[in-house]
Amino acid sequence: MESDTVVWKGRCGPFELKLGPHTFRPSTISTLLADALDIEDRSVVIDAGCGSGVLSIVAAKLGAGKVYGVDAAEGTVEVATANATAQGVADRVEFFQSDMFDALPEGEFADVVIGDVSGIPDDLATVSGWFPSGLAGGPTGAELPMRMLDEAKRLLRKGGRLLLPTGSLQDETSIMDKARSVFGSIKMLSERPIPLPSALAEQPAVIRLIRDRVIELTERGSRYLWTARIWEIQA
C-alpha cells in the first residue's frame, strides 16, 4: 500500500504520522480536539473516525488505559497501528476498520468518546477532495454525526463524556438539536474561525449549499471563513 507521511505538531507532538491513500489527514479540527482532551488515568476511550490514529495516540499518551480507534476508510488498521507502534503506545491502542462502532468488542463501555466522524455535505466533500468517496457526512453533513450520537449514547458509561466537533460547513443546528435530545448536557469548549479557499467558496455546489442554508460562510475582506466548534457532551 502506498503511503505518505505528515508531521503532527499538535498536543503531545511533534511526531511523524504515516498516511495511506485513503487516510484522512489530521486537520485543524484534529488539533482542537487534541487540545480539548481531558483523560483520567486508565480511562477507556473510543476514537470514532480515527484516521491516522493521531487522537488515539494522544489519548494514550495522556494516560488512557485502553483506546479503541474505528474508521471506515480502507487501510485504517495497518496505518494507525503502525503509527501507534512508532509512538510506543500500541499496547494500549487497538484499531478497527468498521462502519461506526460495529466492530468494537461486545460489552465494552467508554469513559470518553471522541466523535470526529465526517461531517460535511457530500457535495462539498466531492469538490474539496477532503474525504474519500462515500465517507462524507450525508447530503447536509449532519446525517452521519447524528447517527454517531445515537450509537455513542449506548457506549458511554454514566458520567462519561463525548467530544463532538461541529462547524458552519454542515447543518450544525440539526446536529446540536439531536445532541440535546439524546444527551441533554452540552458545553462548548472552543471555537475558531478557519479560512476557506476562495476557489472552493465560489464552486457552484458550495454556492448552492449556502443558498439552501445548509452551510454558512462569513466574509472578512477578501477571505471566506467558516467556524469550527468543539463541544463536550455529558452522558
Backbone as CSV, one residue per row, in Angstrom:
resi,resn,N_x,N_y,N_z,CA_x,CA_y,CA_z,C_x,C_y,C_z
1,MET,0.847,-1.201,0.000,0.000,0.000,0.000,0.876,1.241,0.000
2,GLU,0.597,2.159,-0.947,1.349,3.403,-0.998,1.074,4.218,0.257
3,SER,2.083,4.960,0.704,1.887,5.748,1.917,2.589,7.089,1.783
4,ASP,2.162,7.999,2.643,2.731,9.326,2.733,2.969,9.568,4.217
5,THR,3.626,10.655,4.544,3.829,10.994,5.950,3.523,12.474,6.161
6,VAL,3.175,12.808,7.408,2.929,14.176,7.807,3.422,14.318,9.237
7,VAL,3.846,15.491,9.621,4.303,15.732,10.984,3.162,16.339,11.792
8,TRP,2.767,15.661,12.851,1.764,16.177,13.775,2.442,17.166,14.721
9,LYS,1.963,18.417,14.710,2.550,19.461,15.540,1.625,19.880,16.675
10,GLY,0.540,19.124,16.867,-0.401,19.437,17.925,0.031,18.863,19.265
11,ARG,-0.923,18.699,20.158,-0.654,18.258,21.523,0.122,16.941,21.535
12,CYS,1.100,16.852,22.401,1.987,15.688,22.556,2.966,15.536,21.394
13,GLY,2.921,16.446,20.428,3.847,16.382,19.311,5.109,17.193,19.587
14,PRO,5.977,17.313,18.576,5.759,16.813,17.213,6.149,15.339,17.061
15,PHE,5.439,14.664,16.170,5.849,13.322,15.762,5.299,13.043,14.368
16,GLU,5.936,12.086,13.702,5.586,11.773,12.319,4.463,10.756,12.273
17,LEU,3.551,10.943,11.314,2.438,10.020,11.105,2.494,9.457,9.689
18,LYS,2.317,8.175,9.598,2.166,7.531,8.300,0.714,7.708,7.839
19,LEU,0.514,7.959,6.548,-0.819,8.074,5.962,-0.933,7.139,4.776
20,GLY,-2.057,6.457,4.666,-2.338,5.653,3.491,-3.096,6.474,2.465
21,PRO,-3.349,5.915,1.286,-4.044,6.666,0.228,-5.472,7.047,0.591
22,HIS,-6.086,6.339,1.550,-7.466,6.637,1.940,-7.553,7.225,3.344
23,THR,-6.425,7.571,3.941,-6.409,8.076,5.313,-6.702,9.564,5.345
24,PHE,-7.636,9.972,6.210,-7.912,11.393,6.379,-6.729,12.054,7.080
25,ARG,-6.271,13.156,6.522,-5.121,13.869,7.087,-5.544,14.656,8.321
26,PRO,-4.731,14.670,9.375,-5.052,15.498,10.543,-5.287,16.947,10.130
27,SER,-6.280,17.569,10.758,-6.726,18.898,10.360,-6.739,19.838,11.562
28,THR,-7.211,21.065,11.330,-7.391,21.998,12.436,-8.347,21.427,13.473
29,ILE,-9.392,20.725,13.008,-10.327,20.078,13.941,-9.591,19.062,14.810
30,SER,-8.687,18.297,14.217,-7.906,17.326,14.990,-7.125,18.029,16.090
31,THR,-6.519,19.163,15.764,-5.755,19.924,16.750,-6.648,20.447,17.865
32,LEU,-7.828,20.966,17.502,-8.764,21.469,18.509,-9.241,20.347,19.422
33,LEU,-9.524,19.188,18.864,-9.956,18.051,19.676,-8.844,17.598,20.621
34,ALA,-7.624,17.537,20.119,-6.500,17.140,20.969,-6.338,18.097,22.140
35,ASP,-6.465,19.393,21.870,-6.345,20.387,22.938,-7.450,20.233,23.978
36,ALA,-8.622,19.740,23.558,-9.768,19.615,24.462,-9.765,18.320,25.267
37,LEU,-8.885,17.384,24.930,-8.894,16.083,25.608,-8.500,16.218,27.079
38,ASP,-9.324,15.659,27.936,-9.061,15.592,29.377,-9.221,14.137,29.772
39,ILE,-8.123,13.418,29.887,-8.136,11.972,30.067,-7.651,11.603,31.462
40,GLU,-8.496,10.934,32.223,-8.071,10.437,33.525,-7.295,9.133,33.352
41,ASP,-6.393,8.859,34.282,-5.583,7.646,34.211,-6.466,6.411,34.092
42,ARG,-6.061,5.527,33.171,-6.693,4.228,32.948,-8.101,4.336,32.363
43,SER,-8.471,5.510,31.843,-9.765,5.658,31.176,-9.831,4.798,29.921
44,VAL,-11.046,4.415,29.552,-11.300,3.757,28.273,-11.814,4.813,27.304
45,VAL,-11.175,4.897,26.137,-11.503,5.915,25.133,-11.860,5.231,23.827
46,ILE,-12.907,5.723,23.175,-13.253,5.287,21.820,-13.088,6.481,20.894
47,ASP,-12.320,6.290,19.834,-11.993,7.357,18.879,-12.688,7.040,17.560
48,ALA,-13.840,7.673,17.327,-14.610,7.432,16.103,-14.084,8.316,14.988
49,GLY,-13.847,7.718,13.815,-13.232,8.457,12.716,-11.761,8.688,12.975
50,CYS,-11.062,7.638,13.418,-9.694,7.775,13.947,-8.659,8.119,12.897
51,GLY,-8.935,7.818,11.616,-7.982,8.156,10.557,-6.602,7.572,10.809
52,SER,-5.603,8.431,10.904,-4.221,8.010,11.132,-3.986,7.477,12.543
53,GLY,-4.979,7.641,13.420,-4.828,7.219,14.812,-4.258,8.293,15.714
54,VAL,-4.122,9.520,15.200,-3.416,10.543,15.967,-4.094,10.853,17.297
55,LEU,-5.434,10.974,17.322,-6.096,11.301,18.588,-6.083,10.113,19.542
56,SER,-6.114,8.910,19.009,-5.956,7.716,19.851,-4.583,7.716,20.509
57,ILE,-3.570,8.070,19.740,-2.201,8.133,20.263,-2.092,9.204,21.341
58,VAL,-2.663,10.377,21.082,-2.626,11.450,22.075,-3.342,11.021,23.353
59,ALA,-4.517,10.381,23.204,-5.254,9.921,24.386,-4.422,8.943,25.206
60,ALA,-3.728,8.029,24.532,-2.877,7.073,25.241,-1.716,7.778,25.932
61,LYS,-1.122,8.743,25.255,-0.011,9.485,25.864,-0.476,10.297,27.073
62,LEU,-1.761,10.663,27.098,-2.308,11.428,28.219,-2.749,10.537,29.384
63,GLY,-2.620,9.204,29.210,-2.871,8.320,30.329,-4.007,7.335,30.189
64,ALA,-4.676,7.295,29.029,-5.760,6.331,28.845,-5.251,4.907,29.029
65,GLY,-6.067,4.080,29.665,-5.678,2.685,29.859,-5.926,1.836,28.637
66,LYS,-6.972,2.170,27.857,-7.296,1.446,26.637,-7.973,2.397,25.670
67,VAL,-7.555,2.361,24.409,-8.154,3.198,23.381,-8.537,2.310,22.206
68,TYR,-9.772,2.461,21.752,-10.244,1.780,20.552,-10.475,2.828,19.464
69,GLY,-9.793,2.685,18.332,-9.990,3.588,17.209,-10.757,2.893,16.103
70,VAL,-11.763,3.559,15.558,-12.565,2.976,14.481,-12.666,3.960,13.325
71,ASP,-12.639,3.442,12.107,-12.754,4.276,10.920,-13.159,3.371,9.761
72,ALA,-14.018,3.881,8.881,-14.481,3.079,7.752,-13.499,3.057,6.589
73,ALA,-12.486,3.906,6.608,-11.579,4.023,5.465,-10.690,2.791,5.312
74,GLU,-10.446,2.433,4.074,-9.574,1.297,3.772,-8.161,1.556,4.301
75,GLY,-7.557,0.536,4.914,-6.188,0.641,5.405,-6.062,1.199,6.802
76,THR,-7.200,1.459,7.457,-7.176,2.072,8.791,-6.315,1.287,9.767
77,VAL,-6.534,-0.013,9.863,-5.849,-0.820,10.883,-4.344,-0.805,10.649
78,GLU,-3.918,-1.013,9.421,-2.483,-1.067,9.105,-1.797,0.260,9.404
79,VAL,-2.396,1.359,8.911,-1.767,2.675,9.048,-1.747,3.130,10.501
80,ALA,-2.906,3.077,11.160,-2.995,3.577,12.534,-2.177,2.732,13.497
81,THR,-2.151,1.413,13.291,-1.354,0.553,14.159,0.133,0.851,14.017
82,ALA,0.577,1.086,12.780,1.985,1.443,12.563,2.334,2.739,13.288
83,ASN,1.422,3.695,13.257,1.674,4.962,13.945,1.704,4.786,15.462
84,ALA,0.781,3.997,15.992,0.764,3.759,17.440,2.018,3.011,17.880
85,THR,2.474,2.070,17.062,3.693,1.329,17.376,4.899,2.263,17.399
86,ALA,4.980,3.147,16.416,6.102,4.085,16.348,6.131,5.023,17.553
87,GLN,4.957,5.286,18.140,4.870,6.191,19.292,4.868,5.459,20.631
88,GLY,5.055,4.143,20.593,5.207,3.374,21.822,3.936,3.161,22.626
89,VAL,2.766,3.246,21.973,1.508,3.075,22.711,0.661,1.933,22.154
90,ALA,1.232,1.093,21.308,0.455,0.034,20.665,-0.103,-0.973,21.656
91,ASP,0.490,-1.064,22.849,-0.020,-1.997,23.849,-1.341,-1.549,24.449
92,ARG,-1.696,-0.275,24.252,-2.942,0.250,24.826,-3.934,0.723,23.779
93,VAL,-3.585,0.587,22.502,-4.438,1.101,21.433,-4.746,-0.020,20.448
94,GLU,-6.015,-0.138,20.053,-6.437,-1.157,19.102,-7.347,-0.503,18.071
95,PHE,-7.125,-0.828,16.791,-7.854,-0.177,15.715,-8.715,-1.169,14.945
96,PHE,-9.848,-0.648,14.421,-10.786,-1.460,13.653,-11.237,-0.670,12.439
97,GLN,-11.289,-1.356,11.277,-11.949,-0.776,10.110,-13.406,-1.181,10.199
98,SER,-14.290,-0.188,10.390,-15.662,-0.526,10.758,-16.604,0.614,10.421
99,ASP,-17.827,0.258,10.071,-18.888,1.244,9.984,-19.285,1.639,11.396
100,MET,-18.971,2.857,11.770,-19.242,3.360,13.106,-18.633,2.432,14.148
101,PHE,-19.424,1.884,15.073,-18.871,1.133,16.202,-19.101,-0.376,16.086
102,ASP,-19.496,-0.850,14.895,-19.931,-2.235,14.744,-18.878,-3.261,15.156
103,ALA,-17.594,-2.957,14.922,-16.543,-3.952,15.149,-15.977,-3.937,16.566
104,LEU,-16.424,-3.033,17.412,-15.865,-2.952,18.760,-16.226,-4.186,19.586
105,PRO,-15.374,-4.541,20.549,-15.665,-5.705,21.395,-17.007,-5.558,22.101
106,GLU,-17.761,-6.639,22.138,-19.071,-6.639,22.781,-18.932,-6.346,24.268
107,GLY,-19.802,-5.477,24.768,-19.821,-5.206,26.196,-18.807,-4.196,26.674
108,GLU,-18.055,-3.563,25.755,-17.074,-2.552,26.155,-17.754,-1.191,26.272
109,PHE,-17.472,-0.471,27.340,-18.026,0.869,27.550,-16.880,1.858,27.721
110,ALA,-17.153,3.117,27.362,-16.101,4.126,27.332,-16.357,5.224,28.356
111,ASP,-15.261,5.775,28.850,-15.327,6.986,29.676,-15.345,8.230,28.799
112,VAL,-14.692,8.127,27.634,-14.634,9.243,26.685,-14.825,8.693,25.273
113,VAL,-15.706,9.332,24.517,-15.827,9.060,23.083,-15.432,10.318,22.332
114,ILE,-14.496,10.169,21.404,-14.109,11.264,20.510,-14.909,11.072,19.231
115,GLY,-15.860,11.972,18.967,-16.800,11.765,17.867,-16.435,12.508,16.606
116,ASP,-15.229,12.308,16.101,-14.759,13.054,14.932,-15.108,12.312,13.637
117,VAL,-16.407,12.060,13.438,-16.832,11.427,12.188,-16.988,12.495,11.117
118,SER,-16.928,12.078,9.850,-17.018,13.021,8.737,-18.300,13.834,8.856
119,GLY,-18.185,15.150,8.721,-19.342,15.989,8.956,-19.496,17.129,7.983
120,ILE,-19.216,16.904,6.706,-19.506,17.937,5.712,-20.419,17.325,4.656
121,PRO,-21.211,18.152,3.963,-22.104,17.627,2.932,-21.350,16.877,1.840
122,ASP,-22.019,15.881,1.280,-21.389,15.068,0.234,-20.895,15.922,-0.937
123,ASP,-21.696,16.910,-1.349,-21.295,17.739,-2.490,-20.042,18.550,-2.175
124,LEU,-19.934,19.036,-0.945,-18.731,19.772,-0.552,-17.528,18.836,-0.500
125,ALA,-17.743,17.623,-0.019,-16.653,16.644,0.018,-16.140,16.346,-1.380
126,THR,-17.053,16.276,-2.343,-16.668,15.968,-3.716,-15.795,17.066,-4.313
127,VAL,-16.183,18.330,-4.147,-15.425,19.417,-4.775,-14.159,19.773,-4.005
128,SER,-14.130,19.471,-2.700,-12.947,19.801,-1.898,-11.902,18.703,-1.914
129,GLY,-12.348,17.426,-2.087,-11.422,16.303,-2.017,-10.961,15.993,-0.608
130,TRP,-11.664,16.509,0.404,-11.231,16.340,1.790,-11.489,14.938,2.332
131,PHE,-12.474,14.243,1.771,-12.810,12.907,2.254,-12.824,11.935,1.093
132,PRO,-12.426,10.673,1.330,-12.577,9.659,0.284,-14.040,9.498,-0.098
133,SER,-14.284,9.062,-1.307,-15.647,8.875,-1.801,-16.450,7.989,-0.856
134,GLY,-17.659,8.445,-0.529,-18.555,7.653,0.318,-18.351,7.825,1.797
135,LEU,-17.386,8.641,2.218,-17.091,8.768,3.647,-17.395,10.162,4.195
136,ALA,-18.163,10.965,3.460,-18.551,12.273,3.976,-19.784,12.128,4.866
137,GLY,-20.413,13.263,5.209,-21.413,13.244,6.269,-22.847,13.118,5.843
138,GLY,-23.140,12.944,4.536,-24.512,12.895,4.068,-24.857,14.161,3.306
139,PRO,-26.080,14.280,2.800,-26.462,15.433,1.983,-26.267,16.785,2.668
140,THR,-26.467,16.849,3.988,-26.302,18.120,4.694,-25.076,18.126,5.612
141,GLY,-24.344,17.038,5.665,-23.219,16.934,6.580,-23.620,16.598,7.998
142,ALA,-24.921,16.466,8.246,-25.418,16.180,9.599,-25.797,14.719,9.793
143,GLU,-26.025,14.006,8.704,-26.607,12.672,8.813,-25.701,11.696,9.563
144,LEU,-24.419,11.647,9.195,-23.509,10.715,9.860,-23.236,11.112,11.311
145,PRO,-22.960,12.394,11.610,-22.797,12.772,13.027,-24.029,12.479,13.878
146,MET,-25.232,12.651,13.325,-26.445,12.369,14.089,-26.573,10.881,14.388
147,ARG,-26.207,10.047,13.435,-26.225,8.601,13.699,-25.191,8.236,14.751
148,MET,-24.024,8.890,14.682,-22.982,8.637,15.678,-23.471,8.988,17.085
149,LEU,-24.235,10.067,17.230,-24.739,10.465,18.548,-25.623,9.376,19.152
150,ASP,-26.496,8.802,18.345,-27.348,7.718,18.840,-26.519,6.522,19.292
151,GLU,-25.527,6.162,18.486,-24.740,4.965,18.796,-23.772,5.207,19.950
152,ALA,-23.265,6.430,20.078,-22.342,6.738,21.172,-23.037,6.674,22.521
153,LYS,-24.322,7.000,22.547,-25.076,7.000,23.801,-24.995,5.646,24.505
154,ARG,-25.090,4.563,23.730,-25.098,3.226,24.340,-23.709,2.774,24.775
155,LEU,-22.664,3.466,24.324,-21.297,3.049,24.637,-20.676,3.809,25.801
156,LEU,-21.297,4.919,26.191,-20.725,5.743,27.250,-21.200,5.285,28.629
157,ARG,-20.253,5.180,29.553,-20.620,4.940,30.938,-21.399,6.144,31.468
158,LYS,-22.161,5.934,32.518,-22.838,7.052,33.175,-21.786,8.038,33.669
159,GLY,-21.944,9.307,33.325,-20.957,10.317,33.664,-19.856,10.451,32.644
160,GLY,-19.872,9.594,31.605,-18.871,9.679,30.549,-19.091,10.894,29.667
161,ARG,-18.100,11.164,28.807,-18.128,12.379,28.010,-17.897,12.081,26.538
162,LEU,-18.627,12.812,25.701,-18.436,12.772,24.255,-17.884,14.116,23.809
163,LEU,-16.774,14.092,23.076,-16.233,15.306,22.458,-16.691,15.333,21.010
164,LEU,-17.447,16.372,20.662,-18.089,16.453,19.355,-17.653,17.721,18.627
165,PRO,-17.031,17.582,17.450,-16.755,18.765,16.635,-17.934,19.064,15.710
166,THR,-18.277,20.323,15.578,-19.264,20.759,14.589,-18.713,21.999,13.896
167,GLY,-19.441,22.455,12.887,-18.983,23.656,12.203,-20.020,24.190,11.257
168,SER,-19.781,25.381,10.765,-20.734,26.025,9.877,-20.644,25.503,8.440
169,LEU,-19.797,24.488,8.197,-19.756,23.826,6.893,-20.671,22.604,6.871
170,GLN,-21.651,22.561,7.765,-22.611,21.471,7.823,-23.905,22.030,8.413
171,ASP,-24.934,21.209,8.453,-26.183,21.606,9.107,-25.987,21.453,10.616
172,GLU,-25.299,22.423,11.185,-24.900,22.361,12.592,-26.114,22.393,13.519
173,THR,-27.145,23.136,13.158,-28.330,23.242,14.008,-28.977,21.885,14.238
174,SER,-29.108,21.090,13.182,-29.726,19.766,13.322,-28.892,18.865,14.213
175,ILE,-27.556,18.955,14.096,-26.678,18.133,14.932,-26.837,18.510,16.396
176,MET,-26.865,19.801,16.698,-26.980,20.235,18.084,-28.355,19.912,18.659
177,ASP,-29.406,20.033,17.850,-30.743,19.636,18.317,-30.764,18.149,18.658
178,LYS,-30.121,17.351,17.825,-30.053,15.912,18.075,-29.259,15.625,19.346
179,ALA,-28.130,16.308,19.522,-27.301,16.092,20.708,-28.075,16.412,21.986
180,ARG,-28.838,17.489,21.963,-29.621,17.863,23.156,-30.728,16.856,23.429
181,SER,-31.314,16.315,22.368,-32.394,15.355,22.574,-31.874,14.017,23.087
182,VAL,-30.656,13.645,22.690,-30.088,12.356,23.099,-29.405,12.453,24.458
183,PHE,-28.676,13.550,24.697,-27.857,13.657,25.908,-28.335,14.719,26.894
184,GLY,-28.654,15.893,26.421,-29.120,16.954,27.317,-28.046,17.938,27.722
185,SER,-26.975,17.473,28.364,-25.961,18.368,28.925,-24.853,18.629,27.908
186,ILE,-24.757,19.887,27.447,-23.805,20.240,26.395,-23.084,21.526,26.776
187,LYS,-21.763,21.536,26.548,-20.956,22.723,26.842,-19.965,22.944,25.709
188,MET,-19.865,24.175,25.192,-18.888,24.467,24.156,-17.518,24.681,24.790
189,LEU,-16.519,23.975,24.273,-15.160,24.078,24.808,-14.296,25.046,24.025
190,SER,-14.485,25.115,22.721,-13.655,26.007,21.913,-14.361,26.350,20.618
191,GLU,-13.898,27.433,20.000,-14.485,27.931,18.762,-13.377,28.634,17.975
192,ARG,-13.325,28.378,16.674,-12.264,29.008,15.886,-12.732,29.252,14.453
193,PRO,-12.534,30.484,13.933,-12.779,30.724,12.511,-11.638,30.152,11.682
194,ILE,-11.980,29.539,10.546,-10.992,28.875,9.699,-11.184,29.349,8.259
195,PRO,-10.126,29.773,7.591,-10.263,30.229,6.201,-10.686,29.090,5.277
196,LEU,-11.538,29.433,4.311,-11.913,28.520,3.238,-11.384,29.106,1.935
197,PRO,-10.634,28.330,1.161,-10.084,28.881,-0.081,-11.168,29.506,-0.955
198,SER,-10.876,30.672,-1.509,-11.857,31.380,-2.331,-12.329,30.533,-3.503
199,ALA,-11.407,29.806,-4.108,-11.776,28.970,-5.252,-12.811,27.922,-4.862
200,LEU,-12.731,27.427,-3.635,-13.700,26.445,-3.160,-15.020,27.126,-2.811
201,ALA,-14.947,28.285,-2.155,-16.161,29.010,-1.765,-16.991,29.414,-2.979
202,GLU,-16.341,29.545,-4.135,-17.033,30.001,-5.346,-17.494,28.850,-6.235
203,GLN,-17.312,27.620,-5.778,-17.802,26.459,-6.523,-19.334,26.461,-6.537
204,PRO,-19.962,26.107,-7.662,-21.431,26.084,-7.717,-22.064,25.228,-6.620
205,ALA,-21.458,24.105,-6.279,-22.021,23.246,-5.234,-22.026,23.948,-3.886
206,VAL,-20.966,24.715,-3.606,-20.879,25.434,-2.335,-21.869,26.590,-2.315
207,ILE,-21.982,27.306,-3.414,-22.948,28.401,-3.506,-24.374,27.879,-3.284
208,ARG,-24.655,26.721,-3.845,-25.987,26.123,-3.656,-26.224,25.756,-2.194
209,LEU,-25.223,25.208,-1.516,-25.365,24.852,-0.102,-25.577,26.100,0.762
210,ILE,-24.919,27.194,0.410,-25.129,28.454,1.129,-26.543,28.971,0.885
211,ARG,-26.967,28.952,-0.369,-28.306,29.431,-0.727,-29.393,28.643,0.001
212,ASP,-29.168,27.324,0.136,-30.151,26.465,0.807,-30.008,26.481,2.326
213,ARG,-29.084,27.307,2.833,-28.850,27.483,4.270,-28.420,26.201,4.968
214,VAL,-27.713,25.366,4.219,-27.116,24.172,4.816,-25.799,24.542,5.489
215,ILE,-25.003,25.383,4.826,-23.732,25.841,5.382,-23.736,27.368,5.457
216,GLU,-22.798,27.900,6.206,-22.731,29.352,6.385,-21.273,29.791,6.366
217,LEU,-20.972,30.761,5.522,-19.648,31.372,5.459,-19.759,32.848,5.805
218,THR,-18.686,33.404,6.340,-18.611,34.841,6.551,-17.466,35.384,5.701
219,GLU,-17.591,36.619,5.296,-16.537,37.276,4.520,-15.799,38.261,5.402
220,ARG,-14.476,38.196,5.367,-13.628,39.151,6.080,-12.610,39.679,5.082
221,GLY,-12.897,40.871,4.559,-12.076,41.378,3.476,-12.255,40.511,2.252
222,SER,-11.177,39.991,1.720,-11.244,39.113,0.553,-11.291,37.637,0.929
223,ARG,-11.390,37.360,2.219,-11.340,35.967,2.695,-12.726,35.459,3.080
224,TYR,-12.930,34.163,2.853,-14.121,33.472,3.324,-13.738,32.638,4.547
225,LEU,-14.586,32.664,5.572,-14.308,31.934,6.801,-15.485,31.049,7.167
226,TRP,-15.173,29.886,7.724,-16.190,29.079,8.386,-15.770,28.906,9.842
227,THR,-16.677,28.482,10.696,-16.404,28.406,12.125,-16.466,26.960,12.603
228,ALA,-15.414,26.528,13.288,-15.370,25.194,13.897,-15.589,25.317,15.399
229,ARG,-16.302,24.360,15.963,-16.567,24.352,17.408,-16.363,22.946,17.962
230,ILE,-15.903,22.879,19.201,-15.763,21.613,19.919,-16.703,21.663,21.131
231,TRP,-17.509,20.621,21.267,-18.482,20.535,22.346,-18.162,19.353,23.253
232,GLU,-18.428,19.532,24.550,-18.368,18.424,25.497,-19.800,18.064,25.893
233,ILE,-20.144,16.795,25.696,-21.490,16.319,25.966,-21.414,15.270,27.074
234,GLN,-22.194,15.454,28.104,-22.159,14.572,29.274,-23.229,13.505,29.182
235,ALA,-22.844,12.261,29.425,-23.803,11.172,29.422,-24.601,11.118,30.726
